[in-house]
Amino acid sequence: MVATEATPLFLAGDDIAEYLEPERCIEATIDAFEDRGRGGDAAPRLSLRRDDPVGKLDSYFALLPREGVMGGYVYAAGFTSGGPWFLTPLFDAESGKPLALIDGAAMNPPKTAAAGAVGIDALAREDANTLAIFGSGGQAAAQLRAAAHVRDLDAVRVYSPTPENRATFASEFDEALDAAVEAVESPAAALDAADIVITATRSPDPVFDGALLEPGTHVTAMGQYSPYSRELDSETIARSRYVPDLRARAFQDAGSFLAAKDAGVVTDAHVHAEIGEVIAGKVPGRTDSEQITVFDSGGTGIETVAVANMLYQRAEEAGAGQRLSFEPLSY
């Protein structure tokens, strides 16, 4: 008999805050990208926009059969209330029944940071210990915390255009991490001897000169998902083994890759593999210590569903959240 009612959990920000430990988010996200690499389905962002009032409605989804779940992100930004407002629906991948509806704003920085850490874990050298980070906002902070869980960092150099912001960021993390964290005055100073680079900015233009990257460096780019904006220059893309979160997204809104392609320095074949294919062992990632690798992540339903499922399971165990009631459509 087919069940005629579902009672998913509604999880507000306060319900899930204690469960968003970086290591748990990273572990769940690695499993989810492996699921994608073995045949799970995911689609790039769909964005609908309005000019008056200015606003957008975005969504992206993933179906992960090995994990047994599916769902994604829906969010609105702009319009008359500003926003953004994030909702994360989670469904059972066997029955199709809704399992949870989660306040996506609370999980946004940790789940995005987990995706960044997955890229570092899969592509950076095992002995990588010096990190350059571009950006000093909340996403940069989340990225650095997550990176410290997948590599033993000795030194971190932070650059952002505002001296006060980068100094505050460096001071806070110098106390929080075992690594020595310092603010630097130029992109070149940040890149000096770095073997991991993270970009987590809102800059529409490249934030460093790719010619300065040393052999063996890994770059994780997290800050842009627009065909008209890019944190990485064409030199970085051309020199790299280029791995996006989703192959289709590289051709849709990965501005750094699209600009390099338009400049004629790469072709479509430069997309080496999706990160899930690397994690699943279907395509090799880094194959020598001299390669420059890039993980280009603009956000997918994969990490969203991964972290949402982890939160749902832990909330179920703890008895957290509120039950909702849904009935399927009946003809």
C-alpha positions as CSV (number, residue, x, y, z in Angstrom):
1,M,0.0,0.0,0.0
2,V,1.3,3.5,-0.9
3,A,1.5,5.8,2.1
4,T,-1.0,8.7,1.8
5,E,0.8,11.0,4.2
6,A,4.3,12.3,4.9
7,T,5.5,14.0,8.0
8,P,8.8,15.7,7.2
9,L,10.8,17.6,9.7
10,F,11.0,21.4,9.5
11,L,14.4,22.4,10.8
12,A,15.0,26.0,11.6
13,G,18.5,27.6,12.0
14,D,18.5,27.0,15.7
15,D,17.7,23.3,15.2
16,I,20.7,22.6,13.1
17,A,23.4,25.0,14.3
18,E,25.1,22.5,16.7
19,Y,25.3,19.8,13.9
20,L,27.2,21.9,11.4
21,E,30.7,20.8,12.4
22,P,33.1,21.1,9.4
23,E,34.3,17.5,9.6
24,R,30.8,16.1,9.5
25,C,29.9,18.4,6.5
26,I,33.1,17.4,4.7
27,E,32.6,13.7,5.2
28,A,29.0,13.9,3.9
29,T,30.0,15.9,0.9
30,I,32.8,13.6,-0.1
31,D,30.3,10.7,-0.1
32,A,27.8,12.7,-2.1
33,F,30.3,13.7,-4.8
34,E,31.3,10.1,-5.1
35,D,27.7,9.2,-5.6
36,R,27.5,11.8,-8.4
37,G,30.7,10.3,-9.9
38,R,29.1,6.9,-9.9
39,G,25.9,8.0,-11.7
40,G,23.9,10.3,-9.4
41,D,22.2,13.1,-11.2
42,A,22.7,16.8,-10.7
43,A,22.0,20.0,-12.7
44,P,23.5,23.4,-12.8
45,R,21.8,26.4,-11.3
46,L,18.6,27.7,-12.8
47,S,18.2,31.5,-12.4
48,L,15.1,33.5,-13.0
49,R,15.4,37.3,-12.9
50,R,13.2,40.3,-12.6
51,D,14.1,43.9,-13.3
52,D,11.3,45.8,-11.5
53,P,11.6,45.2,-8.6
54,V,15.2,43.9,-9.1
55,G,15.5,40.3,-7.8
56,K,16.2,36.7,-8.7
57,L,14.9,33.2,-8.0
58,D,17.6,30.5,-8.1
59,S,17.5,26.8,-7.8
60,Y,19.6,23.7,-8.2
61,F,19.0,20.0,-7.4
62,A,20.7,16.6,-7.1
63,L,19.5,13.0,-7.0
64,L,21.9,10.8,-5.1
65,P,20.7,7.1,-5.3
66,R,23.5,5.6,-3.3
67,E,22.9,8.1,-0.5
68,G,19.2,7.5,-0.8
69,V,18.2,11.1,-1.0
70,M,17.4,13.9,-3.4
71,G,16.6,17.6,-3.1
72,G,18.3,20.9,-3.5
73,Y,18.3,24.6,-2.9
74,V,15.7,27.3,-3.7
75,Y,16.4,30.9,-2.8
76,A,15.2,34.4,-3.6
77,A,17.3,37.5,-3.4
78,G,16.5,41.2,-4.0
79,F,12.9,42.1,-4.7
80,T,11.4,44.4,-2.0
81,S,12.5,42.4,1.1
82,G,16.2,42.2,0.1
83,G,16.9,38.7,1.3
84,P,18.3,36.3,0.4
85,W,15.9,33.6,1.6
86,F,17.0,30.0,1.4
87,L,14.9,26.8,1.5
88,T,16.2,23.3,1.3
89,P,13.7,20.5,0.6
90,L,15.0,16.9,1.1
91,F,13.2,13.8,-0.3
92,D,13.7,10.1,0.0
93,A,15.1,8.8,-3.3
94,E,13.2,5.5,-3.2
95,S,9.7,6.5,-2.2
96,G,9.8,10.2,-3.2
97,K,8.4,11.2,0.1
98,P,9.5,14.5,1.6
99,L,11.9,14.0,4.6
100,A,12.7,17.5,5.6
101,L,12.4,21.2,4.9
102,I,15.4,23.1,6.2
103,D,16.3,26.7,6.7
104,G,19.0,26.9,4.1
105,A,20.5,30.1,5.2
106,A,22.0,28.5,8.4
107,M,23.7,25.7,6.4
108,N,24.9,27.9,3.5
109,P,28.5,28.8,4.6
110,P,29.4,25.3,6.1
111,K,28.1,23.3,3.1
112,T,29.8,25.6,0.6
113,A,33.0,25.4,2.6
114,A,32.7,21.6,2.6
115,A,32.6,21.6,-1.2
116,G,35.8,23.7,-1.2
117,A,37.5,21.3,1.2
118,V,36.5,18.3,-1.0
119,G,38.4,20.0,-3.9
120,I,41.5,20.5,-1.8
121,D,41.4,16.9,-0.4
122,A,41.0,15.4,-3.9
123,L,43.5,17.6,-5.8
124,A,46.0,19.3,-3.6
125,R,49.3,17.6,-2.8
126,E,49.3,15.5,0.4
127,D,52.2,17.6,1.8
128,A,50.6,20.9,0.9
129,N,50.8,23.1,4.1
130,T,51.0,26.8,3.0
131,L,47.7,28.4,2.0
132,A,46.9,31.7,0.3
133,I,43.3,33.0,0.7
134,F,41.8,35.8,-1.2
135,G,38.8,37.4,0.6
136,S,38.1,38.1,4.3
137,G,34.4,37.7,4.6
138,G,32.2,35.0,6.0
139,Q,32.7,32.6,3.1
140,A,36.5,33.0,3.2
141,A,36.3,32.3,7.0
142,A,34.3,29.1,6.4
143,Q,36.6,28.0,3.6
144,L,39.7,28.4,5.7
145,R,38.1,26.5,8.6
146,A,37.2,23.6,6.3
147,A,40.6,23.6,4.6
148,A,42.3,23.2,7.9
149,H,40.4,19.9,8.4
150,V,41.8,18.3,5.2
151,R,45.4,19.5,5.2
152,D,47.9,20.2,8.1
153,L,48.5,23.9,7.5
154,D,51.7,25.6,8.8
155,A,51.2,29.0,7.2
156,V,48.2,31.1,5.9
157,R,48.5,34.4,4.1
158,V,45.3,36.4,3.6
159,Y,44.8,39.2,1.1
160,S,41.8,41.4,0.5
161,P,41.7,45.0,-0.8
162,T,40.7,46.5,2.6
163,P,43.7,46.5,5.0
164,E,41.5,46.6,8.1
165,N,39.5,43.6,7.0
166,R,42.4,41.4,6.2
167,A,44.2,42.4,9.4
168,T,41.1,41.5,11.5
169,F,40.7,38.2,9.7
170,A,44.3,37.2,10.1
171,S,44.3,38.1,13.8
172,E,41.2,36.0,14.5
173,F,42.5,33.0,12.6
174,D,46.0,33.3,14.0
175,E,44.4,32.5,17.4
176,A,42.0,29.9,16.1
177,L,44.3,27.8,14.0
178,D,47.6,26.0,14.7
179,A,49.0,27.6,11.6
180,A,50.6,31.1,11.5
181,V,48.1,33.4,9.8
182,E,49.2,36.8,8.5
183,A,47.7,39.6,6.4
184,V,49.7,40.6,3.4
185,E,49.7,43.7,1.3
186,S,49.5,42.3,-2.2
187,P,48.3,39.2,-4.2
188,A,51.9,38.4,-5.1
189,A,52.9,38.3,-1.4
190,A,49.9,35.9,-0.7
191,L,51.0,33.6,-3.5
192,D,54.7,33.4,-2.4
193,A,55.5,29.7,-1.6
194,A,51.7,28.9,-1.4
195,D,50.8,25.4,-2.5
196,I,47.0,25.9,-1.8
197,V,45.1,28.9,-3.0
198,I,41.5,29.7,-2.2
199,T,39.5,32.5,-3.8
200,A,36.3,33.5,-1.9
201,T,35.6,37.0,-3.1
202,R,32.9,39.0,-4.9
203,S,35.4,40.4,-7.4
204,P,34.2,40.4,-11.0
205,D,37.9,40.4,-12.1
206,P,40.9,38.1,-11.6
207,V,42.3,38.5,-8.1
208,F,45.9,37.4,-8.9
209,D,48.3,36.9,-11.8
210,G,48.3,33.2,-12.8
211,A,51.9,33.5,-14.0
212,L,52.9,33.7,-10.3
213,L,51.5,30.3,-9.4
214,E,54.3,27.9,-8.5
215,P,54.3,24.3,-10.0
216,G,52.3,21.9,-7.8
217,T,49.9,24.6,-6.6
218,H,46.2,23.7,-6.1
219,V,43.6,26.5,-6.6
220,T,40.0,26.3,-5.2
221,A,37.8,29.0,-6.7
222,M,34.5,29.5,-4.8
223,G,33.4,33.1,-5.2
224,Q,31.8,33.5,-8.6
225,Y,29.1,31.7,-10.6
226,S,28.5,34.2,-13.4
227,P,29.6,33.9,-17.1
228,Y,30.5,37.6,-16.8
229,S,32.7,37.5,-13.7
230,R,35.8,35.6,-12.8
231,E,38.2,35.3,-9.9
232,L,40.9,33.4,-12.0
233,D,42.6,34.8,-15.1
234,S,43.1,32.9,-18.3
235,E,46.7,32.1,-17.5
236,T,45.6,30.2,-14.4
237,I,43.0,28.2,-16.3
238,A,45.4,27.5,-19.2
239,R,48.2,26.2,-16.9
240,S,45.9,24.0,-14.8
241,R,44.3,20.6,-14.8
242,Y,40.8,22.1,-14.6
243,V,38.1,20.3,-12.6
244,P,34.7,21.8,-12.1
245,D,31.9,20.7,-9.7
246,L,29.7,19.9,-12.7
247,R,30.8,19.7,-16.3
248,A,27.7,21.4,-17.6
249,R,28.2,24.3,-15.2
250,A,31.6,25.0,-16.7
251,F,29.9,25.8,-20.0
252,Q,27.0,27.7,-18.3
253,D,28.3,30.1,-15.7
254,A,32.0,29.3,-14.9
255,G,33.2,32.8,-15.8
256,S,36.9,32.0,-15.5
257,F,36.7,29.0,-17.8
258,L,34.5,30.8,-20.3
259,A,36.8,33.9,-20.5
260,A,39.8,31.6,-21.1
261,K,37.8,29.8,-23.8
262,D,36.8,33.1,-25.4
263,A,40.4,34.2,-25.4
264,G,41.3,31.1,-27.3
265,V,43.8,29.7,-24.7
266,V,41.6,26.6,-23.9
267,T,38.9,24.6,-25.6
268,D,36.0,22.5,-24.2
269,A,38.4,19.6,-24.0
270,H,40.3,21.4,-21.2
271,V,37.6,20.4,-18.8
272,H,39.5,17.4,-17.3
273,A,36.7,15.8,-15.2
274,E,34.0,16.6,-12.7
275,I,35.3,16.4,-9.1
276,G,32.9,13.5,-8.5
277,E,34.5,11.5,-11.2
278,V,37.9,12.1,-9.5
279,I,36.6,11.1,-6.1
280,A,35.0,8.0,-7.5
281,G,38.3,6.9,-9.1
282,K,36.9,7.0,-12.6
283,V,39.3,9.8,-13.8
284,P,42.7,10.5,-12.2
285,G,43.1,13.9,-10.4
286,R,46.6,15.0,-9.7
287,T,49.1,12.6,-11.2
288,D,52.4,14.4,-10.3
289,S,53.7,16.9,-7.8
290,E,54.3,19.6,-10.5
291,Q,50.8,19.9,-11.8
292,I,48.7,23.0,-11.2
293,T,45.1,22.0,-10.4
294,V,42.0,24.0,-10.2
295,F,38.7,23.1,-8.6
296,D,36.0,25.6,-9.8
297,S,32.9,25.4,-7.7
298,G,29.9,27.7,-8.2
299,G,27.5,25.7,-6.0
300,T,25.5,22.6,-6.7
301,G,22.7,20.5,-5.2
302,I,25.3,17.8,-4.4
303,E,26.8,19.4,-1.3
304,T,23.4,20.9,-0.4
305,V,21.7,17.5,-0.3
306,A,24.7,15.9,1.4
307,V,24.7,18.3,4.3
308,A,20.9,18.4,4.5
309,N,20.8,14.7,4.8
310,M,23.4,14.7,7.5
311,L,21.4,17.3,9.4
312,Y,18.2,15.5,9.0
313,Q,19.6,12.3,10.3
314,R,21.1,13.9,13.4
315,A,18.0,15.9,14.1
316,E,15.9,12.8,13.9
317,E,18.1,11.1,16.4
318,A,17.9,14.1,18.7
319,G,14.2,14.7,18.3
320,A,14.8,18.2,17.0
321,G,12.6,20.2,14.7
322,Q,8.9,20.3,14.1
323,R,6.7,17.8,12.2
324,L,4.8,19.0,9.1
325,S,2.0,17.1,7.4
326,F,1.8,16.6,3.6
327,E,-0.4,14.5,1.4
328,P,0.4,13.6,-2.2
329,L,-1.7,14.8,-5.1
330,S,-4.7,12.5,-5.6
331,Y,-6.5,12.3,-8.9
